[in-house]
Amino acid sequence: MPNLEHPAYPAATLLHLESLVPCRESQVSMLLSIFGERQQFSFPSIFIYGHTSSGKTYVMQTLLNTLQLPHVFVNCVEYFTSRLLLEEILIQLQNSSSETEQTSHVPCDNFNDFVRLFKQAVASRELQDQTLYIVLDRAEQLREMEANILPAFLRLQELTDRNVTVVLLSEIVWELFRPSTGCFEPFTLYFPDYSIGHLQKILSQNHPSEYSADFYAAYINILLGVFYMVCRDLKELQHLAVLNFSKYCEPVVSGEANERDTRKLWKNIEPHLKKAMQTVYLREISSSQWERLQRDDGEPGQLKGLSAHTHVELPYYSKFLLIAAYLASYNPVRTDKRFFLKHHGKIRKTNFMKKHEKTSNHLLGPKPFPLDRLLAILYSIVDNRVAPTANIFSQITSLVTLQLLSMVGHNDQLDGPRYKCTVSLDFIRAVAR
């Protein structure tokens, strides 16, 4: 029995729509109830929110295109000013007109002009008898525009006296949108994250025709078992599934195992999934480069360009500053004299030092250090003489901006700023090398 039912649309169309939006049937059913029939006035504004890759944009595009509802779809990141946004909505309305000749572009400087031009565009398309949907993706960008833009879009149906519904898609909740002066409250709809069962069902639909559905479902189950705890982004998981499937099939292609030998298949794919774990979300190499790396069968820890620290490019003195910061974070203050002075005198190895030197400072984490200690270590590890110029201090600020250093406390402290080094030992080794 189909989950989607609506008297205004054919059952075959709804059945096709249901197959296109797996695991989102309840949200689509709710939207169909809100939309009603074509000629009916829908809710003036709808606010749809949920985490990234929860299907908001895809569901709205699929729903509007499958049911052939008149709509305008605009990404607010691409059209980041109010003028660009309003003009793009009018341009899409003109371009989708059934008339053969295209009207010339009319500039739209403010929302008053937009309301006037919008009425003309709707009249030319003869849309008075059906609802027009304006979908604003990444709608959180509206908060950066003029103060009247968001309230005006929420009341666009009232301002234009036309059958129009504005749909806002966002990753943040409505409470972070609501202006302090108050505005029209939209209908809010939440898209929850996909569960592991939903991800299994969606990813299993893309199985290659030359392999059985059960074989590909077993592969997806292994993939989710490895990556689900660190990555629940559907797009990233789809990318990983396509990237590693050929390696999973190798024993079957070579004849060493059949499709039911899950143990052999797992033993073959396990080291390659561990390699892929270090590149989740990074996309530092292309699919062809990743396949070439798999054929090389390198060690999992030696990723030949997959780890970010091999690509870091810093100015000359910034590298020394970063090394000095690492030394200051992980070496106790009392060891500076021993490490960085040529004539430091005799060091007494007391019981206190022996007891504490057994614990690795890397296990305890980085310790904060003052600016003057950082500069003192810098002067001792650089061969030539370094003058404490504004260039050096600006490079320290740049390292903080790049999150290679973190500032502890506030700038207005009397004893000066304190910092921590946030990079790993492998990172510093790559920089020092």
C-alpha positions as CSV (number, residue, x, y, z in Angstrom):
1,M,0.0,0.0,0.0
2,P,1.5,3.4,-1.0
3,N,2.4,5.8,1.8
4,L,1.6,8.9,-0.2
5,E,-2.0,9.7,-1.0
6,H,-3.5,12.9,-2.3
7,P,-6.8,13.4,-4.3
8,A,-5.3,16.1,-6.5
9,Y,-2.5,14.0,-8.0
10,P,-2.6,10.6,-9.9
11,A,-1.7,7.6,-7.9
12,A,1.1,6.6,-10.4
13,T,2.8,10.0,-10.0
14,L,2.7,9.7,-6.2
15,L,4.1,6.1,-6.4
16,H,6.9,7.4,-8.5
17,L,7.6,10.2,-6.1
18,E,7.7,7.8,-3.2
19,S,10.4,5.7,-5.0
20,L,12.5,8.9,-5.4
21,V,12.4,10.0,-1.8
22,P,13.1,6.9,0.3
23,C,12.9,7.3,4.1
24,R,11.3,10.8,3.7
25,E,7.7,9.7,3.1
26,S,6.3,11.3,6.3
27,Q,7.9,14.7,5.5
28,V,6.6,14.6,1.9
29,S,3.1,13.6,3.1
30,M,3.1,16.6,5.5
31,L,4.2,18.9,2.7
32,L,1.5,17.6,0.4
33,S,-1.1,18.3,3.1
34,I,0.2,21.8,3.5
35,F,0.3,22.5,-0.3
36,G,-3.2,21.3,-0.9
37,E,-4.5,21.4,-4.5
38,R,-3.0,23.6,-7.2
39,Q,-5.6,26.4,-7.0
40,Q,-5.8,26.5,-3.2
41,F,-3.9,29.1,-1.2
42,S,-1.1,27.3,0.7
43,F,0.5,28.5,3.9
44,P,2.3,31.9,3.3
45,S,5.7,30.7,4.5
46,I,7.2,27.3,5.4
47,F,10.5,26.9,7.3
48,I,12.2,23.6,6.8
49,Y,15.3,22.9,9.0
50,G,17.6,20.0,9.7
51,H,21.3,19.1,9.7
52,T,23.4,19.0,6.6
53,S,22.7,16.1,4.2
54,S,19.3,15.3,5.7
55,G,17.5,15.6,2.3
56,K,15.9,19.1,2.6
57,T,17.0,20.4,-0.8
58,Y,16.7,17.1,-2.6
59,V,13.2,16.4,-1.3
60,M,11.9,19.9,-2.2
61,Q,13.4,19.8,-5.7
62,T,12.1,16.3,-6.4
63,L,8.6,17.1,-5.0
64,L,8.2,20.3,-7.1
65,N,9.6,18.8,-10.3
66,T,7.7,15.5,-10.1
67,L,4.4,17.1,-9.5
68,Q,5.2,19.9,-12.0
69,L,4.4,22.7,-9.6
70,P,5.4,26.2,-10.7
71,H,8.4,27.2,-8.6
72,V,11.5,29.3,-8.3
73,F,14.6,27.8,-6.6
74,V,17.4,30.1,-5.4
75,N,20.5,29.4,-3.4
76,C,21.1,32.4,-1.0
77,V,24.9,31.7,-0.8
78,E,25.2,32.2,-4.5
79,Y,23.0,35.3,-4.5
80,F,24.4,36.9,-1.4
81,T,22.9,40.4,-1.6
82,S,19.3,41.4,-1.5
83,R,19.5,42.9,-5.0
84,L,21.0,39.8,-6.5
85,L,18.5,37.6,-4.8
86,L,15.4,39.6,-5.8
87,E,16.6,40.0,-9.4
88,E,17.3,36.2,-9.7
89,I,13.8,35.4,-8.6
90,L,12.3,37.7,-11.2
91,I,14.7,36.4,-13.9
92,Q,13.7,32.8,-13.2
93,L,10.0,33.8,-13.4
94,Q,10.6,35.5,-16.8
95,N,12.7,32.6,-18.2
96,S,10.1,30.0,-17.4
97,S,7.4,32.1,-19.1
98,S,5.4,30.3,-21.8
99,E,5.7,33.3,-24.0
100,T,8.3,33.1,-26.8
101,E,9.8,36.5,-26.5
102,Q,11.8,37.2,-23.4
103,T,11.3,40.5,-21.6
104,S,14.4,42.7,-21.0
105,H,16.1,42.6,-17.6
106,V,14.6,45.1,-15.1
107,P,16.8,46.2,-12.2
108,C,15.3,45.7,-8.7
109,D,16.8,47.9,-6.1
110,N,14.4,47.4,-3.1
111,F,11.5,45.2,-2.0
112,N,8.9,47.8,-3.1
113,D,10.1,47.4,-6.7
114,F,10.2,43.6,-6.3
115,V,6.5,43.5,-5.2
116,R,5.5,45.6,-8.2
117,L,7.6,43.6,-10.7
118,F,6.6,40.3,-9.1
119,K,2.9,41.1,-9.7
120,Q,3.6,41.8,-13.4
121,A,5.6,38.6,-13.8
122,V,2.9,36.5,-12.2
123,A,0.3,38.1,-14.4
124,S,2.3,37.4,-17.5
125,R,2.5,33.7,-16.6
126,E,-1.2,33.5,-15.8
127,L,-0.5,32.0,-12.4
128,Q,-3.5,33.5,-10.6
129,D,-5.2,30.1,-10.6
130,Q,-2.4,28.0,-8.9
131,T,0.2,28.4,-6.2
132,L,3.7,29.6,-7.0
133,Y,6.5,28.3,-4.7
134,I,9.6,30.4,-4.0
135,V,12.3,28.1,-2.4
136,L,15.2,29.9,-0.7
137,D,18.0,27.4,0.0
138,R,20.6,28.2,2.7
139,A,18.2,30.7,4.0
140,E,20.4,31.6,7.0
141,Q,22.2,34.0,4.7
142,L,19.0,36.2,4.8
143,R,20.0,37.3,8.3
144,E,23.1,39.0,6.8
145,M,20.9,41.2,4.5
146,E,18.8,44.2,5.2
147,A,16.5,43.9,8.2
148,N,13.3,44.0,6.1
149,I,14.1,41.2,3.7
150,L,13.2,38.2,5.9
151,P,9.9,39.7,7.4
152,A,8.9,40.7,3.8
153,F,9.5,37.2,2.4
154,L,7.5,35.7,5.2
155,R,4.5,38.0,4.3
156,L,5.0,38.0,0.5
157,Q,1.5,36.4,0.0
158,E,-0.1,39.3,1.9
159,L,2.1,42.0,0.2
160,T,1.5,40.9,-3.3
161,D,-2.1,39.6,-2.9
162,R,-1.1,36.6,-5.0
163,N,-1.2,32.8,-4.4
164,V,2.5,32.4,-3.5
165,T,4.3,30.4,-0.8
166,V,7.9,31.0,0.3
167,V,9.8,28.0,1.5
168,L,13.0,28.6,3.6
169,L,15.5,25.8,3.8
170,S,18.1,26.1,6.6
171,E,20.5,24.1,8.8
172,I,19.7,26.2,11.9
173,V,16.5,26.5,14.0
174,W,13.9,29.2,13.6
175,E,14.6,30.7,17.0
176,L,18.0,32.0,15.6
177,F,16.1,33.6,12.7
178,R,13.3,35.4,14.6
179,P,13.9,39.2,14.6
180,S,13.7,41.1,17.9
181,T,10.9,43.2,16.5
182,G,8.8,40.2,15.8
183,C,7.5,38.9,12.4
184,F,5.0,36.6,10.8
185,E,5.6,33.0,12.1
186,P,6.1,30.4,9.4
187,F,5.0,26.8,9.5
188,T,8.1,24.9,10.7
189,L,9.0,21.4,9.6
190,Y,11.9,19.4,10.9
191,F,13.9,16.9,8.8
192,P,15.7,14.5,11.2
193,D,19.0,12.8,10.5
194,Y,19.0,9.6,8.6
195,S,19.3,6.6,10.9
196,I,21.7,3.8,10.1
197,G,18.8,1.7,8.7
198,H,17.8,4.6,6.5
199,L,21.4,5.0,5.2
200,Q,21.6,1.3,4.5
201,K,18.3,1.4,2.5
202,I,19.3,4.5,0.5
203,L,22.9,3.4,-0.3
204,S,21.8,-0.1,-1.2
205,Q,19.6,1.3,-4.0
206,N,22.6,2.2,-6.1
207,H,23.9,-1.3,-6.5
208,P,25.7,-2.1,-9.9
209,S,23.7,-4.2,-12.3
210,E,26.4,-6.9,-12.6
211,Y,26.2,-7.8,-8.9
212,S,23.3,-9.0,-6.9
213,A,21.4,-6.6,-4.5
214,D,22.3,-8.8,-1.5
215,F,26.0,-8.7,-2.3
216,Y,26.0,-4.9,-2.5
217,A,23.9,-4.6,0.7
218,A,26.5,-6.7,2.5
219,Y,29.2,-4.2,1.3
220,I,27.1,-1.2,2.5
221,N,26.7,-2.9,5.8
222,I,30.5,-3.3,6.2
223,L,31.0,0.3,5.1
224,L,28.5,1.7,7.6
225,G,30.0,-0.4,10.3
226,V,33.3,1.3,9.8
227,F,32.2,4.9,9.0
228,Y,28.9,5.5,10.8
229,M,30.4,6.6,14.1
230,V,32.6,9.3,12.4
231,C,30.5,10.3,9.3
232,R,26.7,10.4,8.8
233,D,26.8,12.6,5.8
234,L,24.9,10.8,3.0
235,K,26.9,12.5,0.2
236,E,30.2,11.6,1.8
237,L,29.1,8.0,2.4
238,Q,27.9,7.7,-1.2
239,H,31.3,9.0,-2.4
240,L,33.1,6.4,-0.1
241,A,30.9,3.6,-1.3
242,V,31.7,4.3,-5.0
243,L,35.4,4.8,-4.2
244,N,36.0,1.5,-2.4
245,F,33.6,-0.9,-4.1
246,S,36.1,-2.1,-6.7
247,K,38.5,-3.1,-4.0
248,Y,35.7,-5.1,-2.2
249,C,35.0,-7.0,-5.5
250,E,38.7,-8.0,-6.2
251,P,38.5,-11.5,-4.6
252,V,35.2,-12.2,-6.5
253,V,36.7,-11.0,-9.8
254,S,39.9,-13.0,-9.4
255,G,38.0,-16.1,-8.4
256,E,39.5,-16.4,-4.9
257,A,36.1,-16.1,-3.3
258,N,32.4,-16.0,-4.2
259,E,29.8,-13.4,-3.2
260,R,28.9,-15.2,0.0
261,D,32.4,-15.4,1.4
262,T,32.0,-12.4,3.6
263,R,35.0,-13.2,5.8
264,K,37.4,-13.2,2.9
265,L,35.8,-10.1,1.5
266,W,36.1,-8.3,4.8
267,K,39.8,-9.3,5.3
268,N,40.6,-7.9,1.8
269,I,38.7,-4.5,2.2
270,E,39.6,-3.8,5.9
271,P,43.1,-2.2,5.4
272,H,41.7,0.0,2.6
273,L,38.8,1.2,4.6
274,K,41.3,2.2,7.4
275,K,43.2,4.2,4.8
276,A,39.9,5.9,3.7
277,M,39.1,6.7,7.3
278,Q,41.9,9.2,7.3
279,T,40.5,11.1,4.3
280,V,36.9,11.5,5.4
281,Y,35.5,14.9,4.4
282,L,39.0,16.0,3.1
283,R,38.7,15.2,-0.6
284,E,42.4,16.1,-1.0
285,I,42.8,13.7,-4.0
286,S,40.6,12.7,-6.9
287,S,39.0,9.2,-7.3
288,S,41.6,8.2,-9.9
289,Q,44.5,9.2,-7.5
290,W,42.9,7.2,-4.7
291,E,42.5,4.1,-6.9
292,R,46.2,4.5,-7.9
293,L,47.2,4.7,-4.3
294,Q,45.2,1.5,-3.5
295,R,47.1,-0.3,-6.3
296,D,50.4,0.7,-4.8
297,D,49.4,-1.1,-1.6
298,G,51.3,1.3,0.7
299,E,51.2,1.2,4.5
300,P,48.0,2.6,6.0
301,G,50.1,5.3,7.9
302,Q,52.0,6.4,4.8
303,L,49.3,8.1,2.7
304,K,51.5,9.9,0.1
305,G,49.6,13.2,0.1
306,L,46.4,12.3,1.9
307,S,47.3,13.9,5.2
308,A,46.9,17.7,5.4
309,H,50.3,18.4,7.1
310,T,52.2,17.3,3.9
311,H,50.6,20.1,2.0
312,V,51.1,22.9,4.5
313,E,52.9,26.0,3.1
314,L,54.0,28.6,5.6
315,P,56.4,31.6,5.4
316,Y,60.0,30.9,6.5
317,Y,59.7,32.4,10.0
318,S,56.2,31.0,10.6
319,K,57.6,27.5,10.4
320,F,60.2,28.3,13.0
321,L,57.5,30.0,15.1
322,L,55.4,26.9,14.9
323,I,58.3,24.6,15.9
324,A,59.2,26.9,18.8
325,A,55.5,26.9,19.9
326,Y,55.5,23.1,19.9
327,L,58.7,22.9,21.9
328,A,57.2,25.5,24.4
329,S,53.9,23.5,24.7
330,Y,55.4,20.1,25.3
331,N,58.7,20.8,27.2
332,P,58.7,22.0,30.8
333,V,60.0,25.5,31.5
334,R,62.8,24.0,33.7
335,T,64.3,22.2,30.6
336,D,64.7,25.3,28.5
337,K,68.1,26.1,29.9
338,R,69.3,22.6,29.2
339,F,68.0,22.5,25.7
340,F,68.6,26.0,24.3
341,L,71.8,27.3,26.1
342,K,75.2,26.2,25.0
343,H,76.8,26.7,28.4
344,H,74.0,25.8,30.8
345,G,76.2,24.3,33.5
346,K,75.7,21.0,35.3
347,I,72.2,19.6,35.5
348,R,71.3,17.9,38.8
349,K,69.2,14.8,38.2
350,T,67.0,14.8,41.2
351,N,64.4,12.2,42.2
352,F,61.7,14.7,41.3
353,M,62.9,14.9,37.7
354,K,63.3,11.1,37.3
355,K,59.8,10.5,38.6
356,H,58.1,12.9,36.3
357,E,60.2,12.2,33.2
358,K,58.6,8.7,33.0
359,T,55.3,10.3,31.9
360,S,55.2,11.4,28.2
361,N,54.2,15.1,27.8
362,H,52.4,14.1,24.6
363,L,49.9,12.1,26.7
364,L,49.3,15.1,29.0
365,G,48.5,17.5,26.1
366,P,49.9,20.9,25.2
367,K,50.6,23.4,28.0
368,P,50.1,27.2,27.6
369,F,53.2,29.4,27.3
370,P,53.8,33.2,27.4
371,L,54.8,35.2,24.3
372,D,58.3,36.0,25.6
373,R,59.1,32.3,26.1
374,L,58.1,31.6,22.5
375,L,60.3,34.4,21.2
376,A,63.3,33.2,23.3
377,I,63.0,29.7,21.9
378,L,62.7,31.1,18.4
379,Y,65.9,33.1,18.7
380,S,67.8,30.1,19.9
381,I,66.7,27.7,17.1
382,V,67.1,30.1,14.2
383,D,70.6,30.3,12.9
384,N,70.7,34.0,11.9
385,R,69.7,36.9,14.1
386,V,66.0,37.7,14.2
387,A,64.7,41.2,15.0
388,P,61.4,41.3,16.9
389,T,59.6,43.3,14.2
390,A,55.9,43.7,13.4
391,N,56.3,41.1,10.7
392,I,57.1,38.4,13.4
393,F,54.1,39.4,15.5
394,S,51.8,39.4,12.5
395,Q,52.9,35.9,11.6
396,I,52.0,34.8,15.2
397,T,48.5,36.2,14.6
398,S,48.3,34.4,11.3
399,L,49.1,31.1,13.0
400,V,46.3,31.7,15.5
401,T,43.9,32.5,12.6
402,L,44.9,29.2,10.9
403,Q,44.2,27.4,14.2
404,L,47.7,26.1,14.4
405,L,48.1,28.0,17.6
406,S,45.3,28.9,20.0
407,M,45.2,31.9,22.4
408,V,44.6,31.2,26.0
409,G,42.9,34.0,28.0
410,H,42.3,37.5,26.7
411,N,44.3,40.1,25.0
412,D,43.9,42.6,27.8
413,Q,45.8,40.6,30.4
414,L,48.5,42.6,32.1
415,D,51.1,39.8,31.8
416,G,50.7,39.5,28.0
417,P,49.0,36.8,25.9
418,R,49.5,33.1,26.4
419,Y,49.3,30.5,23.6
420,K,49.0,26.7,23.0
421,C,50.3,24.7,20.1
422,T,47.4,22.7,18.6
423,V,49.2,20.6,16.0
424,S,50.4,17.0,16.3
425,L,53.9,15.6,16.4
426,D,53.6,14.3,12.8
427,F,52.6,17.8,11.6
428,I,55.7,19.3,13.3
429,R,58.0,16.6,11.9
430,A,56.7,17.4,8.4
431,V,57.3,21.1,8.9
432,A,60.7,20.6,10.4
433,R,61.7,18.2,7.6
